[in-house]
Amino acid sequence: MKPLTFATIGCGSRVQVYTKAARQLPDRYRVVAAADPNPERLNVMRRLVPDGLRTFASDQELFAAGKLADIAIIGTQDAYH
């Protein structure tokens, strides 16, 4: 079975924890895309997912790229979703 793919919107500490957990089970989960306006958070995600992660500066850019993943994790601050 193919791994379930994830795109993240927001790349703060909550999403980083989820990403680390997904990386522990690569046969089941794969993070394939991440969006965040903060370049440093995107750099952290690139280090966590060094194999083919697509990054975007906004959620709008991520959505404009078409369907990239099976699931989108909304990891922005609670007040923003």
Backbone as CSV, one residue per row, in Angstrom:
resi,resn,N_x,N_y,N_z,CA_x,CA_y,CA_z,C_x,C_y,C_z
1,MET,0.844,-1.177,0.000,0.000,0.000,0.000,0.892,1.243,0.000
2,LYS,0.467,2.261,-0.754,1.205,3.520,-0.785,1.026,4.275,0.522
3,PRO,2.078,5.014,0.929,1.926,5.818,2.154,0.897,6.931,1.968
4,LEU,0.238,7.292,3.041,-0.684,8.418,3.069,0.155,9.689,3.028
5,THR,-0.168,10.595,2.116,0.635,11.811,1.970,-0.042,12.993,2.659
6,PHE,0.810,13.879,3.191,0.361,15.053,3.929,0.937,16.326,3.330
7,ALA,0.138,17.389,3.345,0.611,18.749,3.109,0.310,19.518,4.393
8,THR,1.212,20.370,4.808,0.984,21.136,6.031,0.798,22.611,5.701
9,ILE,-0.133,23.217,6.396,-0.369,24.656,6.288,-0.007,25.227,7.646
10,GLY,1.093,25.945,7.678,1.709,26.353,8.929,2.762,25.318,9.281
11,CYS,3.917,25.773,9.729,5.040,24.855,9.999,5.669,25.103,11.357
12,GLY,4.859,25.494,12.309,5.356,25.735,13.659,5.601,24.438,14.415
13,SER,5.725,24.552,15.715,6.128,23.410,16.535,5.145,22.247,16.461
14,ARG,3.868,22.513,16.392,2.874,21.433,16.323,3.085,20.594,15.055
15,VAL,3.221,21.249,13.921,3.435,20.537,12.656,4.793,19.836,12.650
16,GLN,5.785,20.442,13.260,7.096,19.793,13.315,7.033,18.488,14.099
17,VAL,6.252,18.457,15.175,6.068,17.215,15.941,5.366,16.173,15.076
18,TYR,4.313,16.569,14.373,3.606,15.629,13.497,4.532,15.110,12.401
19,THR,5.362,15.986,11.858,6.281,15.601,10.788,7.299,14.587,11.298
20,LYS,7.842,14.827,12.472,8.803,13.868,13.045,8.145,12.514,13.267
21,ALA,6.902,12.512,13.722,6.190,11.249,13.929,5.969,10.531,12.601
22,ALA,5.584,11.258,11.583,5.369,10.648,10.263,6.657,10.063,9.709
23,ARG,7.775,10.729,9.958,9.061,10.244,9.456,9.478,8.936,10.134
24,GLN,8.926,8.646,11.292,9.234,7.397,11.979,8.521,6.200,11.341
25,LEU,7.506,6.482,10.529,6.723,5.428,9.873,6.649,5.692,8.361
26,PRO,7.781,5.668,7.668,7.798,6.068,6.254,6.994,5.155,5.339
27,ASP,6.729,3.943,5.747,5.912,3.057,4.924,4.427,3.397,5.028
28,ARG,4.065,4.213,6.028,2.656,4.587,6.222,2.350,6.047,5.917
29,TYR,3.338,6.939,6.172,3.080,8.378,6.046,4.235,9.072,5.337
30,ARG,3.890,10.127,4.575,4.921,10.913,3.912,4.455,12.363,3.829
31,VAL,5.262,13.280,4.341,4.975,14.704,4.226,5.570,15.163,2.901
32,VAL,4.730,15.723,2.027,5.170,16.049,0.669,5.174,17.546,0.371
33,ALA,4.475,18.343,1.195,4.404,19.780,0.927,4.180,20.535,2.238
34,ALA,4.672,21.773,2.262,4.526,22.611,3.448,4.393,24.068,3.021
35,ALA,3.510,24.790,3.695,3.314,26.212,3.425,3.440,26.999,4.721
36,ASP,4.210,28.076,4.669,4.358,28.964,5.824,4.980,30.262,5.329
37,PRO,4.513,31.418,5.801,5.119,32.680,5.379,6.485,32.945,6.018
38,ASN,6.838,32.157,7.029,8.112,32.342,7.727,9.181,31.447,7.078
39,PRO,10.175,32.035,6.399,11.191,31.228,5.711,11.976,30.312,6.643
40,GLU,12.209,30.718,7.868,12.962,29.866,8.792,12.189,28.591,9.127
41,ARG,10.879,28.711,9.290,10.083,27.509,9.548,10.098,26.568,8.352
42,LEU,10.099,27.139,7.151,10.207,26.290,5.961,11.571,25.602,5.922
43,ASN,12.614,26.300,6.336,13.940,25.675,6.394,13.974,24.525,7.386
44,VAL,13.310,24.683,8.521,13.228,23.591,9.491,12.538,22.391,8.846
45,MET,11.449,22.631,8.138,10.740,21.532,7.477,11.616,20.870,6.420
46,ARG,12.389,21.656,5.699,13.295,21.065,4.696,14.327,20.156,5.354
47,ARG,14.779,20.536,6.536,15.722,19.673,7.259,15.034,18.405,7.772
48,LEU,13.792,18.533,8.191,13.053,17.375,8.682,12.663,16.419,7.557
49,VAL,12.417,16.984,6.372,11.985,16.185,5.220,12.923,16.503,4.047
50,PRO,14.119,15.932,4.043,15.113,16.297,3.030,14.868,15.686,1.648
51,ASP,13.886,14.810,1.527,13.696,14.087,0.273,12.439,14.515,-0.481
52,GLY,12.529,15.644,-1.170,11.469,16.030,-2.089,10.330,16.857,-1.540
53,LEU,10.493,17.479,-0.394,9.439,18.333,0.147,9.266,19.563,-0.737
54,ARG,8.032,19.845,-1.119,7.721,21.088,-1.844,7.308,22.132,-0.824
55,THR,7.871,23.319,-0.912,7.551,24.366,0.053,6.937,25.568,-0.643
56,PHE,6.099,26.262,0.113,5.353,27.401,-0.413,5.308,28.501,0.641
57,ALA,5.311,29.742,0.196,5.300,30.891,1.097,3.903,31.224,1.620
58,SER,2.875,30.572,1.074,1.511,30.835,1.544,0.626,29.634,1.250
59,ASP,-0.499,29.594,1.946,-1.472,28.539,1.662,-2.040,28.696,0.256
60,GLN,-2.195,29.950,-0.201,-2.720,30.184,-1.545,-1.801,29.574,-2.610
61,GLU,-0.488,29.716,-2.422,0.462,29.117,-3.368,0.355,27.597,-3.352
62,LEU,0.231,27.025,-2.167,0.102,25.576,-2.061,-1.158,25.102,-2.787
63,PHE,-2.294,25.744,-2.547,-3.536,25.334,-3.190,-3.483,25.533,-4.707
64,ALA,-2.799,26.587,-5.155,-2.684,26.842,-6.598,-1.892,25.752,-7.315
65,ALA,-1.085,25.009,-6.579,-0.276,23.947,-7.186,-1.102,22.700,-7.498
66,GLY,-2.360,22.682,-7.108,-3.197,21.515,-7.341,-3.084,20.519,-6.202
67,LYS,-3.709,19.373,-6.377,-3.702,18.372,-5.311,-2.316,17.751,-5.205
68,LEU,-1.683,17.952,-4.057,-0.349,17.423,-3.812,-0.350,16.287,-2.798
69,ALA,-1.406,16.188,-2.012,-1.410,15.228,-0.902,-2.815,14.698,-0.653
70,ASP,-2.851,13.606,0.081,-4.130,13.020,0.470,-4.807,13.827,1.576
71,ILE,-3.995,14.404,2.464,-4.500,15.108,3.649,-3.777,16.431,3.800
72,ALA,-4.511,17.468,4.216,-3.899,18.749,4.580,-4.028,18.923,6.084
73,ILE,-2.909,19.174,6.730,-2.911,19.462,8.167,-2.891,20.975,8.325
74,ILE,-3.895,21.509,8.987,-3.933,22.939,9.255,-3.252,23.147,10.598
75,GLY,-2.015,23.642,10.541,-1.215,23.796,11.745,-0.974,25.238,12.114
76,THR,-1.858,26.114,11.676,-1.731,27.518,12.055,-2.235,27.707,13.470
77,GLN,-1.966,28.863,14.024,-2.461,29.156,15.368,-3.971,29.004,15.392
78,ASP,-4.497,28.546,16.500,-5.937,28.251,16.596,-6.814,29.412,16.180
79,ALA,-6.417,30.620,16.464,-7.233,31.791,16.124,-7.352,32.022,14.619
80,TYR,-6.495,31.369,13.818,-6.490,31.597,12.365,-7.221,30.525,11.576
81,HIS,-7.840,29.555,12.252,-8.619,28.554,11.500,-9.854,28.143,12.236
